[in-house]
Amino acid sequence: NGSEKDEDCEDEGTNGSEAKKETWKKPDKIDNMNHLKIVYLAYDIFEAQDKKNYSFLESVAAEGTKVDRNNNKFSFENVTYPFEMDFFTKEDLGELEFRYTHEEDGIVYVGFGAINYEEESSFVVDFQFVEEGGKWKMRSMDINK
């Protein structure tokens, strides 16, 4: 039981960072609560890109999605038009706003708005998640500017 107590203390420490809280706040409620876990996974994927947590990114990559550790980018092969995408950093994304989830043909789409108030610019990041071996995996992460 002593170890549980330690973990709780650590959590309090990471939540204390004000800037992070403001930029990366996960929603408590969304329209389709069945998708909440997947939305949280998307936030964790943003976080892992910023921190270059390759092993986590590889663990959530669907079949046909590759993590290029040398160049900090993904390659998405299992989509209509294969493409590569550089990792996002906190600077790239600015403030993140969860926008929507949508499920179709076994794919869950998760959309975010990335807003930079200083530059008055924004773009949309769309994820595709598929279930593989009982776990949700990222099949694609695309950007709409």
C-alpha positions as CSV (number, residue, x, y, z in Angstrom):
1,N,0.0,0.0,0.0
2,G,2.9,2.3,0.6
3,S,3.6,2.4,-3.2
4,E,0.1,3.5,-4.0
5,K,0.5,6.6,-1.8
6,D,3.7,7.5,-3.6
7,E,1.9,7.4,-7.0
8,D,-0.8,9.8,-5.7
9,C,1.8,12.3,-4.7
10,E,3.5,12.2,-8.1
11,D,0.2,12.8,-9.8
12,E,-0.4,15.9,-7.7
13,G,3.0,17.2,-8.8
14,T,2.3,16.8,-12.5
15,N,-1.1,18.4,-12.3
16,G,0.4,21.5,-10.6
17,S,1.9,22.9,-13.8
18,E,-0.5,25.7,-14.7
19,A,0.6,26.3,-18.3
20,K,0.2,22.6,-19.2
21,K,-3.2,22.4,-17.6
22,E,-4.5,25.4,-19.6
23,T,-3.2,24.1,-22.9
24,W,-4.0,20.4,-22.6
25,K,-7.1,20.1,-20.5
26,K,-8.9,16.9,-21.2
27,P,-12.7,17.2,-21.3
28,D,-14.7,15.4,-18.5
29,K,-17.8,15.0,-20.6
30,I,-18.3,14.6,-24.4
31,D,-21.4,13.9,-26.5
32,N,-20.5,10.2,-26.9
33,M,-19.1,9.0,-23.6
34,N,-18.2,5.7,-25.2
35,H,-15.4,7.6,-27.0
36,L,-14.0,9.4,-24.0
37,K,-11.2,6.8,-23.6
38,I,-10.2,7.3,-27.2
39,V,-10.2,11.1,-26.8
40,Y,-7.9,10.8,-23.8
41,L,-5.7,8.5,-25.9
42,A,-5.5,11.3,-28.6
43,Y,-4.4,13.8,-25.9
44,D,-1.7,11.3,-24.7
45,I,-0.5,11.0,-28.3
46,F,-0.1,14.8,-28.5
47,E,1.8,14.8,-25.2
48,A,4.0,11.9,-26.3
49,Q,4.9,13.6,-29.6
50,D,6.0,16.7,-27.7
51,K,8.1,14.6,-25.3
52,K,9.4,12.3,-28.0
53,N,8.1,9.3,-26.2
54,Y,8.7,6.9,-29.0
55,S,7.9,3.7,-27.2
56,F,4.5,4.9,-26.2
57,L,3.8,6.2,-29.8
58,E,4.9,2.8,-31.2
59,S,2.6,1.0,-28.7
60,V,-0.5,2.9,-30.0
61,A,0.3,2.8,-33.7
62,A,-2.1,0.7,-35.7
63,E,-1.0,-1.7,-38.4
64,G,0.6,0.3,-41.3
65,T,1.4,3.3,-39.0
66,K,5.2,3.7,-38.4
67,V,7.1,5.9,-36.0
68,D,10.3,7.3,-37.5
69,R,12.5,7.9,-34.4
70,N,15.3,9.6,-36.4
71,N,13.2,12.2,-38.0
72,N,10.4,12.6,-35.4
73,K,7.6,11.8,-37.8
74,F,4.9,9.3,-38.5
75,S,4.2,7.5,-41.8
76,F,0.6,6.4,-42.4
77,E,0.4,3.6,-44.9
78,N,-3.0,2.0,-44.2
79,V,-5.0,5.0,-45.6
80,T,-6.3,5.9,-49.0
81,Y,-3.4,8.2,-49.7
82,P,-0.4,7.3,-47.7
83,F,1.5,10.2,-46.2
84,E,4.0,11.3,-43.6
85,M,3.4,13.8,-40.8
86,D,6.0,15.4,-38.5
87,F,5.5,15.1,-34.8
88,F,3.6,18.1,-33.2
89,T,5.2,20.1,-30.4
90,K,3.4,22.2,-27.9
91,E,4.5,25.3,-29.9
92,D,2.9,23.9,-33.1
93,L,-0.4,23.3,-31.4
94,G,-0.9,26.3,-29.1
95,E,-4.2,25.7,-27.3
96,L,-6.0,22.4,-28.1
97,E,-9.7,22.3,-28.2
98,F,-11.5,19.0,-28.4
99,R,-14.1,19.3,-31.2
100,Y,-15.8,16.0,-32.0
101,T,-15.9,12.2,-32.3
102,H,-17.6,10.3,-35.1
103,E,-17.8,6.5,-35.6
104,E,-18.1,4.9,-39.0
105,D,-17.3,1.4,-40.3
106,G,-15.3,0.6,-37.2
107,I,-13.2,3.7,-37.3
108,V,-13.5,6.4,-34.6
109,Y,-12.6,9.9,-35.8
110,V,-11.5,12.4,-33.2
111,G,-11.1,16.1,-34.2
112,F,-9.3,18.9,-32.4
113,G,-8.9,22.6,-33.0
114,A,-5.3,23.9,-32.5
115,I,-5.5,27.6,-31.8
116,N,-2.6,30.1,-31.7
117,Y,-4.1,33.3,-30.3
118,E,-1.0,35.4,-30.7
119,E,-0.7,34.7,-34.4
120,E,-4.5,34.5,-34.8
121,S,-4.2,31.2,-36.6
122,S,-5.8,27.9,-36.2
123,F,-6.0,24.5,-37.8
124,V,-7.8,21.2,-37.3
125,V,-6.2,17.9,-36.4
126,D,-8.2,14.8,-37.3
127,F,-7.3,11.4,-35.8
128,Q,-8.5,8.0,-37.0
129,F,-8.5,5.2,-34.4
130,V,-9.2,1.5,-35.1
131,E,-9.5,-1.4,-32.7
132,E,-6.7,-4.0,-33.0
133,G,-6.5,-6.9,-30.6
134,G,-8.9,-5.3,-28.2
135,K,-7.0,-2.0,-28.0
136,W,-7.6,1.3,-29.7
137,K,-4.8,2.2,-32.0
138,M,-4.0,5.3,-34.1
139,R,-4.4,4.7,-37.8
140,S,-4.0,8.2,-39.0
141,M,-3.4,11.8,-37.8
142,D,-4.0,14.5,-40.4
143,I,-4.1,18.2,-40.5
144,N,-6.5,20.6,-42.1
145,K,-5.3,24.2,-42.4
